[in-house]
Amino acid sequence: MELAEHIQTKRELGASICARIGDEIDRLGFESGSVEHYPLFDKARFELVKDPYTGEHNLAGYWHDHRQQRIGSLQFNSDGTFYAEYDVVKPHPTKTKWFVEGITAWGSADRITAEAKLLPMPE
């Protein structure tokens, strides 16, 4: 299967993963418009990467900001699972002692789990 076919096959699940990450960002309580970017499946740059364990090709996508700095990644594994990370990099909107590094999502088509990666604010 070629890259374009992999992308098309994963588009629906990828859009659901992006929506779940966006929901998790919104759940944190940021003011409307204060988060500069949200993940969109079709805005990722994709490539095929060989799974060292299975030898199969995994679809990996990467998001970049306007300065071309990587701000997120999404990998669909050959076993049907996925893992994604997306940067938020902002102080937590309601918990002043915490900083939101990003959102992590993982699972499969049957179950998309996501949670915020929080770091304690420096004293």
N, C-alpha and C positions, 0 to 999 in steps of 0.2 A: 504494500500500500504506500502511495506517495504522500508527501507532506499535506497537500491540499485535501486529500481524502481523510487523513487523520483529523485535520482541523474540522472538516464538515461533520465527521462522525461524532466529535466531542462538543460541537457548538451548543447544543441544547443544555447538556450537563454543565458546560463551562459558563453559560449565561446564568444558570441557577447558582453556581458557586459564587460568581461575582455578586449576584443579588444578595446572597447570604452574608458575604463579607460586608457589603454596603449596609445591610440591616444591622449587623453587629456594630459598625461604626456609629450608626444613628442611635442605637440603644444606649451608647455611652453618654448621650445627652449634649453633644456639641451644638452650639447655636447654628441655625441655618446659614449656610454659605461659609462657615469657618473652616471646613475641611476642603482643601483645594481640589482634590481629585479622588475619584472612586474608580475601582477597577471595572473595565468593560472588556468583555471577551474579544471583541473585534479590534480593540486597540493594542492587544498584546502582539509581540513579535514571536513567532513560533519556529521551532526547529525540532528535528528528531534526534533523540539521544539514545544510545544503545544501553540497555539495562545489563549491567555486568553479571547479574545473577541468572537471568533467563535468556539473555542473548537477543531478546525481542527489542523493538523500538518503542520508546516512550515519547509522548508528545510533551514538549516543554515550551511554555510561553513566558515571556518577560515583559513587564511594563516599565516604561521610562518616563521621567518628567521632561519638562521643556529644555533642561540642560543635558539631557541624555544620561542622567544618573538613574540607575536601576532602582525602582521603588516597589517592585513586587515580582513574584514568580508563581507559576502554576504548573505542576507536573502531573500528567495522567500516566499512571504506571500500567504495564502490560497485564497485571493481575486484576485490573478493574478498579483499583483504588486511586486516590489522588491526594496531593498535598499542595497547599498554597500559603503564601505569606504576602501580606500587603502592608506597606509602611503607612503609619499615620503621623508619628513623630510630633506629638503635641502634649502639653500638660493636660491631665485629665480634667474634664470640664466641671466635675462636682467633687472630686476627691483630691484636695489640694496637695496631699503628700505623695501623689502618684503621677507618673508620666506614662502616656500611651505610646509604646514603641511601634506597635502595629497590630494586625489581626492575622491569626493563623486559622486555616480551615483544612479539614481532612475528612476522609471517609470514602464513600462509594456512591453510585447513583441512588441507592436505597436510603442513604443516611449521610447528610452533610452536616458536619459539626464545625462550629467556629467559636473562637474566644479571643479576647483582647490579650495582648502581651503587655503587661504592666511592669514598670520599674519604679522603685522608690525614688522620689525626688532627692537630689543631693541636699544635705543640710546647709 
